Amino acid sequence: MKNTIRIIPLLIALSLLLSRCKEESKEQLKGQVMDAYTGAPLSGVQVLLIETGTSVTTNENGSFKFAEMDITTLVEAQVGLKLTLADYRPLEINATIDTNNTIQLSPADIPVYYYNQPVQLSDGITTGTVQDQNMDQQLIQNLMDRLVRDEYKEIHSLLIYKDDMLVVEEYYYGNNDTIDFENGVTVDHQPAPIQWSREDKHYVASANKALTGTIAGMVLAEKGISTDEVISQYLPDYASYFTDPNKAKVTLHHCLNMTAGFQWDEWSGNDLKDLWKSQDFAEFVLSRNNMSPDSEWRYNSALPNLILKALSNIVDQDIRDWADDNFYQALGITDYQWQSQPDGTPEGSARMYLRPRDMLKIGITLLNNGQWDGQQVIPQAWVAQCLEVQENTDSGEYSHGFWLRSLDGINYLSAEGDGGNFINVFPQQNMVVVMTQGNYLKWPIYIDQMDDMLENYIFPAL
């Protein structure tokens, strides 16, 4: 009985000790936010915990503290924070649990760039620093200073991925323009300008042609179909048009590479405007005179839409659903907007909205010979074909919806969209550069800006 009496206080003490240990295992997420230029503490900063969506606000000393967190529930001791305050550039950054994190916000009116490592998220993209990749920090600083001084026009985002790490990720204030196709292919200035961010979907225009080509390569590989096969057999609803001997010779390759032979003038004529006045894009292009496939290369935005019609018949379902299941979802791309042709078929030449990090995922997959997160999403043989010149044109080398570019002796694969929207893949440099701009219908401004950044800053920084 005496032993039992002695044991009870011990059990109580042990219980209290375990309880206290459990409480002490709860760690805190805290820190202080300061002005990067003056070093003064900043009050009223909204600090959002990206993982949970909860937020707190800094006090008069610039300090913040979240409720206690059990560190054992986190994969890493670091979490992503998003900080916003009027008149300051928004910032996403990683913070460490159980550390007094010191964070600096850049004043919007100070034309000086303050570098931060891109935020690490659970999206399959590893982030690092410019220093990690031995890139010239001063050249990157010079480039980013020019961007914050608005010396380039309507740059909305710039992402640089080098040697398996995203080392630069910046977003800027700018227009939210799109193209109004239905009313004459004009710039729609109606949406108000915004501060662009990682979460915003950007209109990427003809970069979608490269995505259509990529989806086509995936479907054809799955079904064992050659690009040399004529497209007529996959468009049974339009059989009457293929009684024309020239149209009967049009192959999938011709449509993917703008050599189908249809009479068309997109850049100086009204064909693109007239296309959007029609209710059936396939019928509109097939009704045109055909000068024979391979007779010339002619940029034609109706052809990628014709390809998507054929692909829907090949997979025997809406190609939108097939592409979502097999391509976009496979890359973890879930928040995108893919608009349609007038008849409901997804649009294959433009009318696609993507987040820049999702554009980067596509570029990384191409850089890795079609693999994403260990999975072969795009057939390796198709990626190799895209890296080979299919057509030499007056506008450059073309391949299945992509452009093959060369600058200062560096060759790269480029998905390009009007306005300045790029997914640039540099195999030899193990690099991807993504950019979004809002310079719609202002060629060659957006090309010149991208080339200037590559030639004078990014390439030398390597």
DRENGU-293554 format. One line per 10 residues: number of its first residue (from 0); for each residue y, x negated, z of C-alpha. Coordinates in nm, 3 decimals. Each point is the difference from the previous one (the first is absolute). Last residue first. Layout:
% DRENGU-293554
NUM> Y:X:Z  ...
END
This chain:
% DRENGU-293554
461> 3.259:-2.640:-6.673  0.369:0.050:0.073  0.080:-0.110:-0.357  -0.193:0.303:-0.134  0.163:0.245:0.241  0.361:-0.116:-0.029  0.143:-0.078:-0.344  -0.269:0.120:-0.240  -0.145:0.289:0.198  0.328:0.141:0.126
451> 0.167:-0.041:-0.339  -0.293:0.156:-0.182  0.010:0.307:0.225  0.373:0.043:-0.054  -0.023:-0.050:-0.377  -0.273:0.263:-0.030  0.205:0.251:0.200  0.314:-0.055:-0.206  -0.185:0.014:-0.336  -0.022:0.303:-0.010
441> 0.218:0.250:0.185  -0.191:0.327:-0.054  -0.081:0.007:0.372  0.148:-0.276:0.216  -0.148:0.123:0.329  -0.211:-0.299:0.097  -0.342:-0.061:0.151  -0.157:-0.344:0.025  -0.348:-0.129:0.067  -0.092:-0.368:-0.026
431> -0.366:-0.103:0.020  -0.117:-0.356:0.052  -0.306:-0.221:-0.031  0.213:-0.246:-0.202  -0.253:-0.021:-0.283  -0.064:0.377:0.006  0.366:0.114:0.005  0.007:0.382:0.017  0.329:0.185:-0.048  0.017:0.366:0.105
421> 0.344:0.101:-0.120  0.255:0.279:0.011  0.329:-0.092:-0.167  0.158:0.321:-0.126  -0.272:0.058:-0.256  -0.343:-0.099:0.125  -0.203:-0.316:-0.036  -0.356:-0.086:0.099  0.000:-0.376:-0.049  -0.268:-0.265:-0.036
411> 0.123:-0.357:0.038  0.039:-0.333:-0.173  0.215:-0.280:0.142  0.143:-0.243:-0.256  0.358:0.070:0.103  -0.062:0.371:-0.056  -0.302:0.152:-0.175  -0.087:0.369:-0.014  -0.313:0.196:-0.080  0.100:0.366:0.003
401> -0.234:0.267:0.131  -0.104:0.335:-0.150  -0.334:-0.124:-0.137  0.136:-0.342:-0.105  0.337:-0.080:-0.157  0.167:-0.330:-0.093  0.375:0.026:-0.044  0.266:0.231:-0.142  -0.046:-0.106:-0.364  -0.371:0.060:0.054
391> -0.317:-0.205:0.038  -0.282:0.240:0.087  -0.314:-0.030:0.214  0.099:-0.316:0.183  -0.253:-0.077:0.273  0.078:0.055:0.370  -0.075:0.370:-0.039  -0.342:-0.094:-0.137  -0.075:-0.209:0.310  0.100:0.293:0.222
381> -0.241:0.216:-0.202  -0.286:-0.248:0.046  0.058:-0.001:0.375  -0.046:0.376:0.013  0.276:0.156:0.213  -0.108:0.107:0.351  -0.243:-0.279:0.085  -0.001:0.032:0.379  0.057:-0.296:0.232  0.331:0.133:0.133
371> 0.127:0.057:-0.352  -0.167:-0.168:-0.296  0.112:0.028:-0.363  0.020:-0.368:-0.083  0.177:-0.085:0.327  0.344:-0.013:-0.166  -0.064:0.346:-0.144  -0.079:0.133:0.348  0.307:-0.176:0.143  0.220:0.163:-0.265
361> -0.138:0.347:0.076  0.053:-0.058:0.372  0.355:-0.116:-0.075  0.082:0.328:-0.172  -0.129:0.163:0.318  0.236:-0.215:0.204  0.283:0.110:-0.233  -0.072:0.371:0.064  -0.083:0.183:-0.319  0.151:0.275:-0.216
351> -0.143:0.067:-0.349  0.178:0.197:-0.270  -0.071:-0.258:-0.274  -0.248:-0.061:-0.282  -0.320:0.175:0.104  0.127:0.335:0.126  -0.266:0.203:0.176  -0.127:0.295:-0.208  0.177:0.317:0.110  0.097:0.134:-0.342
341> 0.362:-0.122:0.030  -0.120:-0.354:0.079  -0.038:-0.064:0.368  0.139:-0.187:0.300  -0.183:-0.259:0.205  0.156:-0.028:0.346  -0.136:-0.254:0.246  -0.103:-0.002:0.365  -0.372:-0.076:0.017  -0.039:-0.351:-0.134
331> -0.279:-0.153:0.210  -0.117:-0.210:-0.292  -0.317:0.206:-0.049  0.213:0.314:0.046  0.208:-0.098:-0.304  -0.283:-0.107:-0.229  -0.325:0.192:0.023  0.089:0.321:0.183  0.360:0.032:-0.119  -0.090:-0.103:-0.355
321> -0.277:0.258:-0.018  0.225:0.273:0.140  0.281:-0.071:-0.246  -0.255:-0.035:-0.283  -0.077:0.370:0.044  -0.376:0.025:-0.043  -0.263:-0.069:-0.265  0.032:-0.379:0.038  0.027:-0.046:-0.378  0.194:0.322:-0.054
311> 0.263:-0.100:0.256  0.009:-0.347:-0.158  0.086:0.146:-0.341  0.301:0.189:0.136  0.102:-0.313:0.193  -0.008:-0.205:-0.322  0.223:0.252:-0.180  0.251:-0.043:0.282  -0.017:-0.377:-0.046  0.071:0.065:-0.373
301> 0.306:0.224:0.037  0.213:-0.282:0.135  -0.003:-0.180:-0.337  0.109:-0.361:-0.047  -0.088:-0.090:-0.359  -0.229:-0.285:-0.102  -0.075:0.012:-0.374  -0.261:0.098:-0.261  -0.272:-0.043:0.263  -0.093:0.368:-0.033
291> 0.099:0.167:-0.328  0.346:0.131:-0.097  -0.052:0.320:0.197  0.230:0.295:-0.047  0.070:0.188:0.322  -0.205:0.304:0.105  -0.207:-0.217:0.230  0.311:-0.097:0.197  0.117:0.353:0.078  -0.351:0.142:0.040
281> -0.078:-0.252:0.270  0.334:0.054:0.174  -0.052:0.377:0.026  0.296:0.207:0.118  0.260:-0.174:-0.214  0.360:-0.060:0.107  -0.109:-0.317:0.176  -0.130:-0.147:-0.325  0.329:0.083:-0.169  0.189:-0.225:0.243
271> -0.255:-0.279:-0.049  0.019:0.036:-0.377  0.379:-0.001:-0.019  0.053:-0.336:-0.167  0.110:-0.348:0.106  -0.257:-0.092:0.265  -0.273:0.255:-0.065  -0.042:-0.011:-0.375  -0.339:0.138:-0.105  -0.220:0.050:-0.308
261> -0.352:-0.032:0.132  -0.187:-0.322:-0.069  -0.213:-0.021:0.315  0.122:-0.353:0.079  0.158:0.064:0.341  -0.252:-0.203:0.205  -0.189:0.262:0.198  0.007:0.245:-0.291  -0.135:-0.254:-0.248  -0.269:-0.111:0.243
251> -0.117:0.361:0.048  -0.051:0.015:-0.372  0.191:0.165:-0.287  -0.218:0.006:-0.313  -0.007:0.381:-0.028  0.381:-0.001:-0.002  -0.002:-0.202:-0.322  -0.265:0.221:-0.164  0.187:0.325:0.082  -0.276:0.240:0.106
241> 0.090:-0.126:0.346  0.275:0.257:0.049  -0.245:0.291:-0.013  -0.208:-0.147:0.284  0.277:0.051:0.259  -0.200:0.191:0.261  -0.285:-0.251:-0.042  0.210:-0.290:0.134  -0.262:-0.249:0.119  -0.167:-0.039:-0.340
231> 0.344:-0.051:-0.158  0.072:-0.312:0.206  -0.198:-0.228:-0.228  -0.212:-0.258:0.181  0.130:-0.356:-0.002  0.105:0.026:0.367  -0.370:-0.003:0.078  -0.164:0.262:0.223  -0.254:-0.084:0.269  0.095:0.299:0.216
221> 0.106:-0.200:0.306  0.163:-0.269:-0.214  0.193:0.259:-0.203  0.122:0.173:0.314  0.120:-0.320:0.169  0.174:-0.131:-0.312  0.173:0.334:-0.049  0.124:-0.005:0.359  0.151:-0.344:-0.061  0.162:0.106:-0.326
211> 0.153:0.303:0.170  0.125:-0.227:0.279  0.156:-0.233:-0.258  0.173:0.299:-0.161  0.122:0.101:0.347  0.222:-0.307:0.006  0.180:0.213:-0.255  0.216:0.177:0.261  -0.039:-0.137:0.357  0.174:0.277:0.199
201> -0.001:-0.120:0.359  -0.189:0.152:0.294  0.172:-0.073:0.330  -0.200:-0.118:0.301  0.082:-0.371:-0.029  0.369:0.080:-0.004  0.290:0.076:-0.232  0.337:0.077:0.159  0.095:0.299:-0.209  0.222:0.106:-0.289
191> 0.023:0.381:-0.050  -0.240:0.177:-0.236  0.194:0.149:-0.296  0.049:-0.314:-0.208  -0.257:0.109:-0.260  0.001:-0.254:-0.281  -0.065:0.158:-0.340  -0.317:0.070:-0.198  0.139:0.307:-0.183  -0.023:0.279:0.252
181> -0.375:0.012:0.069  -0.023:-0.372:0.059  0.250:-0.026:0.285  -0.048:-0.361:0.106  0.040:-0.098:0.366  0.284:-0.123:0.217  -0.021:-0.067:0.373  0.290:-0.243:0.004  0.017:-0.298:0.228  -0.033:-0.148:0.348
171> -0.248:-0.282:0.029  -0.357:-0.081:0.095  -0.155:-0.339:0.080  -0.354:-0.133:0.017  -0.054:-0.377:-0.025  -0.309:-0.188:0.120  -0.285:0.235:-0.094  -0.297:-0.232:0.042  -0.310:-0.077:-0.208  0.138:-0.318:-0.159
161> 0.341:0.151:-0.079  0.117:0.363:0.006  0.372:0.053:-0.067  0.152:0.346:0.042  0.346:0.105:-0.119  0.144:0.349:0.037  0.286:0.222:-0.117  0.197:-0.233:-0.225  0.285:0.206:-0.141  0.211:-0.281:-0.145
151> -0.041:-0.365:0.093  0.294:-0.169:0.172  -0.032:0.266:0.268  0.094:-0.248:0.277  -0.329:0.083:0.171  -0.182:-0.097:-0.319  0.191:-0.324:-0.048  -0.083:-0.100:0.356  -0.364:0.079:-0.074  -0.007:-0.244:-0.290
141> 0.171:-0.275:0.196  -0.235:0.050:0.297  -0.301:-0.018:-0.233  0.136:-0.325:-0.141  0.066:-0.132:0.351  -0.347:0.083:0.123  -0.178:-0.194:-0.274  -0.350:0.143:0.013  -0.257:-0.179:0.213  -0.219:0.311:0.016
131> 0.016:0.037:0.379  0.373:-0.085:-0.013  0.066:0.307:-0.213  -0.164:0.198:0.276  -0.312:0.211:0.028  -0.127:0.348:-0.068  -0.352:0.119:-0.071  -0.028:0.317:-0.209  -0.300:0.224:0.076  0.210:0.294:0.118
121> -0.037:-0.052:0.378  0.356:-0.125:0.032  0.164:-0.341:0.039  0.378:0.018:-0.036  0.153:-0.240:-0.247  0.108:-0.330:0.160  0.372:0.007:0.068  0.282:-0.184:-0.178  0.366:0.057:0.080  0.214:0.037:-0.312
111> 0.377:-0.042:0.013  0.249:0.234:-0.166  0.117:0.157:0.329  0.083:0.369:-0.053  -0.348:0.133:0.075  -0.018:-0.183:0.333  -0.341:-0.166:0.039  -0.221:0.103:0.292  -0.157:-0.263:0.226  -0.309:0.050:0.214
101> -0.096:-0.173:0.326  -0.339:0.116:0.124  -0.059:-0.015:0.376  -0.374:-0.049:-0.022  -0.279:0.220:0.136  -0.089:0.132:-0.348  0.138:-0.196:-0.292  0.243:0.135:-0.256  -0.035:0.014:-0.378  0.302:0.082:-0.213
91> 0.151:0.275:-0.210  0.378:-0.018:-0.027  0.278:0.234:-0.104  0.322:-0.173:-0.106  0.277:0.075:0.245  0.302:0.232:-0.033  -0.185:0.284:0.177  -0.303:-0.117:0.196  -0.367:-0.011:-0.098  -0.298:-0.197:0.127
81> -0.358:0.040:-0.124  -0.269:-0.159:0.215  -0.349:-0.119:-0.088  -0.245:-0.095:0.272  -0.146:-0.330:0.118  -0.270:-0.055:0.262  -0.257:0.071:-0.268  -0.275:0.259:-0.039  0.175:0.220:0.253  -0.183:0.229:0.246
71> -0.057:-0.288:0.243  0.377:-0.047:0.029  0.035:0.320:0.201  0.362:0.088:-0.047  0.264:0.064:0.260  0.289:0.210:-0.122  0.235:-0.176:-0.239  0.284:-0.225:0.106  0.335:-0.073:-0.159  0.286:-0.235:0.077
61> 0.330:-0.031:-0.187  0.187:-0.039:0.328  0.163:0.344:-0.035  -0.345:0.155:-0.051  -0.223:-0.019:-0.309  -0.154:0.323:-0.126  -0.369:0.097:0.005  -0.243:0.114:-0.266  -0.346:0.143:-0.051  -0.144:0.008:-0.353
51> -0.337:-0.131:0.121  -0.066:-0.307:-0.215  0.361:-0.048:-0.110  0.143:-0.026:0.353  0.359:0.098:-0.069  0.296:-0.175:0.164  0.321:0.197:-0.044  0.291:-0.228:0.082  0.255:0.168:0.226  0.112:-0.321:0.168
41> 0.025:-0.337:-0.171  0.025:-0.324:0.198  0.250:-0.254:-0.141  -0.142:-0.303:-0.182  0.294:-0.002:-0.240  -0.170:-0.010:-0.342  -0.354:0.115:0.081  0.132:0.280:0.223  -0.248:0.039:0.281  -0.304:0.210:0.089
31> -0.189:-0.062:0.325  -0.369:0.043:0.072  -0.282:0.211:0.134  -0.357:0.104:-0.067  -0.181:0.013:0.331  -0.354:-0.073:0.106  -0.242:0.217:0.192  -0.259:-0.234:0.141  0.201:-0.004:0.324  -0.078:0.368:0.053
21> -0.370:-0.063:-0.041  0.017:-0.293:0.238  0.174:0.223:0.259  -0.268:0.265:-0.034  -0.272:-0.261:0.031  0.163:-0.134:0.317  0.040:0.347:0.149  -0.366:0.076:-0.069  -0.105:-0.332:0.152  0.203:0.075:0.313
11> -0.156:0.345:0.031  -0.347:-0.142:-0.054  0.062:-0.265:0.264  0.130:0.263:0.242  -0.327:0.197:-0.053  -0.232:-0.301:0.034  0.089:-0.069:0.365  -0.089:0.355:0.109  -0.332:-0.022:-0.185  -0.083:-0.329:0.172
1> 0.073:0.161:0.339  -0.240:0.285:-0.082
END
